[in-house]
Amino acid sequence: MASSRRTFTLLTLALVVAPAFGQVTPLSHLTDLRGTLGLDGQNTFSQRNAIRDEAGRTHVRFQQHYQGIPVFGGMAITHTEASGLQRPLTDHLVRHLAINVQPNLSPAEAVAVAHGHLSPAGAYAEPPTAKLVVYPVKALAAKAGRARAVNAEDFDEQVLRQVLAYHVHTSLRNEGETKDTDYLVDAHTGAILETWDDLHTTAAVGSGKSQFSGTVSLNTNLNGASYELKDIVRGMNISTYNLNHATSGTGTLYSDADNAWGDGTNYTGSTTSTTGATGQTAAVDAHYGVGITYDFYKNLLGRNGIDGAGRATYSRVHYSTSYDNAFWDDSCFCMTYGDGSSFKSLEAPDVAGHEMSHGVCASTANLTYSGESGGLNEANSDMFGNMVELYARSGFTMPATVANTDACWTVGEQLSTTPLRYMYKPSLDGSSPNAWSSTVKNLDVHYSSGPANRMFFFLSQGASATSTS
């Protein structure tokens, strides 16, 4: 029989400056379409980024503005052939905008509203910011004529009203608080419209299991008589720092006299030195995780680093005391790991790949970290994090086929006796749905990722309409 082997086709993407095709630029093309798209002249666009794929097509992402103010979630992507032929838009624009854009509140007053709601116990890592946006309040409504509305295609997203709002971002890094909280505050009334946790974390789920990466090669840098955990080969330097239980700052760059790092033993407790061999083990795993994630994106997808432009990133280990999580932070463009308490250190390869893929998402897709978009954000990181793990386990290449029993179909299986998530059947974690419903948006983003995670498994392995396994 002919082979039925499934393969992936990978397109190499490169960051480019949006070119002009004759006299028609992507921006002018989009602007000319405003009438057709149901937009008046008060709607304008600004370019966020542009990429060119292997086929020579240019894809330019634009932010929608109304009277000069960004429309929250208002995006469009133009697609232009190498010949200059414009293809249909990817359209997530907001129509029929008509709103008073003069705020009653100042940015400082909006920050005060958020501060009062947050009631932080400690200082902010950086001053909160407040930026005006036009916020479309949306809801799902079943399409007319649908006798049974159960699938995503059975619903339309409708704008109920438009609100001038401040998008307030706060960041806390202290002994008792590690969180980034975003608010949308009505700029006319001061009412809080929405709030979400913007810190991209791996959900702490259960009891511990030792993680083990074996003996790995690390790119380091000789500085005088000692070696540093600084990779000067990949990107614009990838470094690993020791926070030594602090909750702010960059920490101290790891150094070692003989370039032999760690002892493979899991770090436990604040009484053990973070610079000794056991303390170094967390740094080894973190440094290795960044390296293999960088190589996965570079060698398989043609992407130069997390932002596509080789921007430097770094890892911080030994965050706080017994902190049971890991997170990507856009503000420092860095990865941070706690030492764990209910399970062991968080530097597993799929966790590193997962968290740094949040950085890729933030650099490209602008998915709000709440509701359905937050679930897609988490699922995207689960997919790429597990592919990073598979890439490393397969000798830094991707196998032609993947068994449906492979460990890459679970998330965080090295951290616990049970995985954090099951991509092949998300409901096995007791909280994640297997399929979309109109209530998915109400779940924690680590659970609303379930439908997209299962979709990814089915794309690889196939599925039966009657399967229950």
C-alpha positions in Angstrom: 0.0 0.0 0.0 1.1 3.6 -0.6 2.4 5.3 2.5 -0.1 7.4 4.4 2.6 9.2 6.4 1.7 12.6 7.6 4.2 15.4 7.2 4.3 19.1 8.0 5.2 21.7 5.4 7.2 24.5 7.2 7.3 28.0 5.7 10.3 30.1 6.6 9.2 33.6 7.7 11.4 36.7 7.7 10.8 40.1 9.2 10.7 42.7 6.4 9.8 46.3 5.9 6.4 46.4 4.1 7.3 47.1 0.5 5.5 49.2 -2.1 4.1 47.3 -5.1 4.1 49.8 -7.9 2.1 52.7 -6.5 0.0 50.5 -4.2 1.4 49.9 -0.7 -0.3 47.5 1.7 -1.3 50.5 3.8 -2.8 52.4 0.8 -4.6 49.2 -0.3 -6.1 48.8 3.2 -7.0 52.5 3.4 -8.7 52.3 0.0 -10.9 49.4 1.2 -12.4 51.3 4.1 -15.7 52.0 2.3 -16.0 48.4 1.2 -15.2 47.2 4.8 -17.8 49.5 6.3 -15.4 52.0 7.8 -15.5 55.7 7.5 -12.6 58.2 7.2 -12.1 58.4 10.9 -10.6 55.0 10.8 -6.9 54.8 10.1 -4.2 52.1 10.4 -0.7 51.8 11.7 1.7 49.0 10.8 2.7 46.6 13.6 5.0 44.2 11.7 5.6 42.6 8.3 6.9 39.2 7.3 7.8 37.6 4.0 7.4 33.9 3.6 9.3 31.4 1.4 6.8 31.9 -1.5 7.6 35.6 -1.6 4.3 36.7 -0.2 4.3 39.7 2.2 2.0 39.7 5.2 1.6 43.0 7.0 -0.3 43.4 10.3 -2.1 46.7 10.9 -3.6 48.2 14.1 -6.9 49.9 13.6 -7.3 53.4 15.0 -10.4 55.5 15.5 -9.8 59.3 15.6 -6.2 58.4 16.3 -6.9 56.1 19.3 -6.1 52.4 19.0 -9.1 50.1 18.8 -8.7 47.3 21.3 -8.4 44.0 19.2 -9.0 45.9 15.9 -6.5 44.3 13.5 -6.2 43.5 9.8 -3.5 41.6 7.9 -2.8 42.3 4.2 -1.4 39.5 2.0 0.5 40.5 -1.1 2.0 38.2 -3.8 5.5 38.9 -5.0 3.9 40.2 -8.2 2.0 42.8 -6.2 -1.3 41.1 -6.4 -3.4 41.7 -3.3 -5.1 38.7 -1.7 -8.1 38.9 0.6 -7.6 40.4 4.0 -7.4 38.7 7.3 -10.0 40.9 8.9 -10.7 41.5 12.6 -11.7 45.1 12.3 -14.5 46.8 14.3 -17.2 48.5 12.3 -19.7 51.3 13.0 -17.6 53.2 15.5 -19.2 56.3 16.9 -17.9 57.4 20.2 -16.8 60.5 22.2 -13.0 60.3 22.4 -12.6 63.0 25.1 -11.9 61.3 28.4 -13.3 62.5 31.7 -10.5 60.7 33.7 -6.8 61.4 33.4 -4.3 58.5 33.0 -3.3 58.9 36.7 -6.9 58.6 37.8 -7.4 55.4 35.7 -4.2 54.0 37.4 -5.7 55.0 40.8 -8.9 53.0 40.0 -6.8 49.9 39.1 -4.6 50.4 42.1 -7.6 50.5 44.4 -9.0 47.3 43.0 -5.6 45.5 43.0 -4.7 46.6 46.6 -1.1 45.5 46.3 0.8 44.5 49.4 4.2 45.6 48.1 5.7 48.0 45.6 5.3 47.8 41.8 8.2 46.4 39.7 7.7 49.4 37.5 5.2 52.3 37.4 1.8 51.3 36.0 0.9 52.6 32.6 -2.5 53.8 31.2 -3.2 54.2 27.5 -6.4 55.2 25.8 -8.2 52.7 23.6 -11.5 52.3 22.0 -12.9 49.1 23.6 -15.7 47.2 21.8 -17.8 45.3 24.3 -18.7 42.0 22.6 -20.9 39.0 23.1 -21.5 35.7 21.2 -25.0 35.3 19.6 -26.3 32.2 17.8 -26.6 32.7 14.1 -30.2 32.9 12.7 -31.7 29.7 11.7 -29.4 27.4 13.7 -31.6 24.8 15.4 -28.7 23.7 17.6 -25.9 26.1 18.3 -23.0 24.1 19.8 -20.0 24.7 17.5 -18.0 27.9 17.0 -19.3 28.3 13.5 -22.9 28.5 14.9 -22.1 31.8 16.6 -21.3 35.3 15.6 -19.4 37.8 17.7 -21.5 41.0 18.1 -20.4 44.4 19.4 -22.9 45.4 22.0 -21.4 48.9 22.7 -18.2 50.9 22.3 -16.4 52.4 25.3 -13.5 54.9 25.5 -11.3 53.2 28.0 -7.8 53.2 29.6 -5.8 50.0 29.2 -3.9 50.0 32.5 -1.0 47.6 33.0 0.4 46.8 36.4 3.4 44.6 37.4 4.1 43.3 40.9 7.3 41.5 41.9 7.7 41.1 45.6 7.9 38.3 48.2 4.2 37.8 48.3 3.1 38.9 44.9 4.2 37.9 41.4 1.7 39.0 38.9 1.0 41.3 36.0 -2.6 42.5 36.1 -4.3 44.4 33.2 -7.4 46.5 33.5 -9.8 48.2 31.1 -11.2 51.3 32.9 -14.0 53.3 31.4 -12.5 56.7 30.7 -15.8 58.5 31.2 -17.1 56.8 34.4 -14.2 55.1 36.0 -15.9 51.7 35.9 -13.7 48.6 35.6 -14.8 46.9 32.3 -12.5 44.0 32.4 -9.4 42.7 34.2 -7.1 39.8 33.5 -3.8 38.3 34.7 -1.2 39.0 31.9 1.6 37.0 33.5 2.1 34.0 31.2 2.6 31.1 33.6 2.7 27.3 33.8 -0.2 26.3 36.1 1.0 24.6 39.2 -0.9 21.3 39.5 0.4 18.7 41.8 3.0 16.7 43.5 6.6 16.5 42.4 8.6 14.3 40.1 12.3 14.8 39.4 13.1 16.3 36.1 16.2 15.0 34.2 17.9 16.3 31.1 21.1 14.3 31.2 24.5 15.7 30.2 24.0 18.5 27.7 26.3 20.9 25.9 26.1 24.6 26.9 27.3 27.6 25.0 29.2 29.7 27.5 31.6 32.7 27.5 35.1 32.9 28.9 35.6 36.2 30.7 39.0 36.6 32.3 39.6 33.5 34.4 36.0 32.3 34.7 33.2 31.1 32.4 29.8 32.8 32.2 26.4 31.3 31.3 26.2 33.6 28.3 25.5 32.2 24.9 27.2 34.5 22.4 26.4 32.2 19.4 22.7 32.4 19.4 21.0 35.7 18.8 22.4 38.7 20.5 23.5 36.8 23.7 21.4 34.5 25.7 22.3 34.7 29.4 21.2 33.0 32.7 21.1 34.8 36.0 20.8 33.9 39.7 18.1 35.8 41.6 19.1 34.0 44.8 15.5 34.2 46.1 14.9 37.8 45.1 11.7 38.9 43.3 13.0 41.8 41.3 16.0 42.9 39.3 18.1 40.9 36.8 20.2 39.0 39.4 23.8 37.9 39.1 25.2 36.3 35.9 26.2 32.7 36.6 29.9 32.1 36.5 32.1 29.1 37.1 35.9 28.4 37.2 36.0 25.1 35.2 33.0 25.3 32.8 31.5 22.2 34.4 28.1 23.1 35.7 25.7 21.5 38.1 25.4 18.0 39.5 22.0 17.0 38.2 20.3 17.2 41.6 17.1 19.0 42.1 17.5 22.2 44.2 15.5 22.2 47.4 15.0 25.0 49.8 16.5 28.3 50.7 19.2 26.8 52.9 21.1 25.3 50.0 23.5 27.6 48.1 22.2 28.8 44.8 25.7 29.1 43.4 27.0 25.6 44.4 26.7 22.6 42.1 23.1 21.8 43.1 22.1 25.4 42.8 23.7 25.5 39.3 21.5 22.6 38.1 18.5 24.9 37.7 20.6 27.3 35.6 21.9 24.4 33.4 18.3 23.4 32.6 17.2 26.9 32.0 20.1 27.7 29.7 19.7 24.5 27.8 15.9 25.2 27.4 16.5 28.6 25.9 19.1 27.2 23.5 16.9 24.3 22.2 13.9 26.6 21.8 16.0 29.1 19.9 17.3 26.3 17.6 13.8 24.9 17.1 12.5 28.2 15.8 15.7 29.0 13.8 16.4 25.6 12.2 12.9 24.5 11.6 10.9 27.7 11.1 13.6 30.1 10.0 12.8 32.5 12.8 15.6 34.5 14.3 14.9 34.4 18.0 11.7 35.1 19.9 10.9 38.4 18.2 12.2 37.3 14.8 14.9 39.9 14.9 17.4 38.2 17.2 16.6 40.3 20.3 18.6 39.2 23.3 16.7 37.3 26.0 17.7 35.9 29.4 16.6 33.5 32.1 16.4 34.1 35.9 16.4 31.1 38.2 15.8 30.7 42.0 13.0 33.3 42.0 11.6 33.9 45.4 11.5 31.0 47.9 9.8 27.7 46.9 7.9 29.6 44.1 5.7 27.0 42.4 5.7 28.4 38.9 7.6 29.7 35.9 6.7 32.7 33.7 7.5 34.7 30.6 7.6 38.5 31.2 7.2 40.8 28.2 8.5 43.8 30.1 12.0 42.3 30.6 11.8 39.9 27.6 12.9 37.2 29.9 12.1 33.9 31.4 11.8 33.3 35.2 11.8 30.1 37.2 10.8 29.3 40.7 12.3 26.4 42.7 9.0 24.7 43.4 7.5 23.4 46.6 4.8 20.9 45.7 7.0 19.7 42.9 10.5 20.2 41.8 12.3 22.9 39.8 10.3 24.2 36.8 13.0 24.1 34.1 11.8 21.2 32.0 12.3 21.5 28.2 8.6 21.7 27.4 8.1 24.4 30.1 11.0 26.5 28.7 9.6 26.1 25.1 6.1 26.8 26.3 6.9 30.0 28.2 9.2 31.4 25.5 6.6 30.7 22.9 4.4 33.2 24.8 7.1 35.7 23.8 6.7 34.7 20.1 3.0 35.1 20.5 3.4 38.6 22.1 5.7 39.6 19.2 3.2 38.5 16.5 -0.4 37.8 17.4 -1.3 40.2 20.2 -3.6 37.7 21.9 -5.2 39.1 25.1 -4.4 36.8 28.0 -8.1 36.1 29.0 -11.2 34.4 27.6 -10.9 32.5 24.4 -7.9 34.4 23.1 -6.1 33.6 26.3 -6.9 29.9 25.8 -5.5 30.1 22.2 -2.4 31.8 23.7 -1.9 28.9 26.1 -2.6 26.3 23.5 -0.1 27.9 21.1 2.5 27.7 23.8 1.6 24.1 24.6 1.9 23.1 20.9 5.3 24.8 20.4 6.6 23.8 23.9 6.0 20.1 23.2 7.4 20.3 19.7 10.6 21.8 21.3 10.7 18.9 23.6 10.2 16.4 20.8 12.9 18.2 18.7 15.5 17.9 21.5 14.6 14.2 22.2 14.8 13.3 18.5 18.4 14.5 18.1 17.6 18.1 17.1 15.5 17.2 14.2 11.8 16.5 13.8 10.7 12.8 13.2 8.6 12.1 10.1 5.9 10.6 12.3 4.9 10.8 15.9 3.2 8.0 17.8 -0.1 8.8 19.4 1.3 7.6 22.7 4.4 9.9 22.6 5.1 12.0 25.7 4.8 15.1 23.5 1.0 14.8 23.8 1.1 15.7 27.5 2.3 18.9 29.1 4.6 19.0 32.1 4.8 15.2 32.5 8.3 15.5 34.0 7.1 17.8 36.8 4.5 15.6 38.4 3.2 12.0 38.7 0.4 13.2 36.5 0.8 15.7 33.6 -0.4 19.2 33.8 -2.4 18.9 30.6 -3.3 16.1 28.1 -3.4 17.3 24.5 -4.9 14.1 23.2 -7.9 14.3 25.6 -7.8 17.6 27.7 -10.7 16.6 30.0 -8.4 14.0 31.7 -7.1 16.8 33.8 -10.6 17.2 35.3 -11.0 20.9 34.2 -10.3 21.3 30.5 -13.0 20.8 27.9 -12.4 18.6 24.8 -14.4 20.8 22.5 -15.5 24.4 22.1 -18.6 25.7 23.7 -19.9 29.2 24.4 -18.7 28.9 28.0 -15.1 28.2 27.2 -14.4 32.0 27.6 -15.2 31.7 31.3 -12.5 29.2 32.1 -9.0 29.8 33.3 -6.8 30.1 30.2 -4.9 27.0 31.1 -8.1 25.1 30.7 -9.8 26.9 27.8 -6.7 25.8 25.8 -8.2 22.3 25.7 -10.1 22.5 22.3 -7.1 23.9 20.4 -4.7 21.4 22.0 -7.0 18.5 21.0 -7.2 20.0 17.5 -3.5 19.9 17.2 -3.4 16.2 18.3 -6.1 15.4 15.7 -4.2 17.3 13.0 -1.3 14.9 13.6 -3.0 11.7 14.4 -6.4 11.9 12.7 -9.7 11.4 14.4 -13.0 9.6 14.1 -16.3 11.4 14.4 -17.5 8.6 16.8 -14.3 8.2 18.8 -14.5 8.6 22.5 -10.9 7.7 23.3 
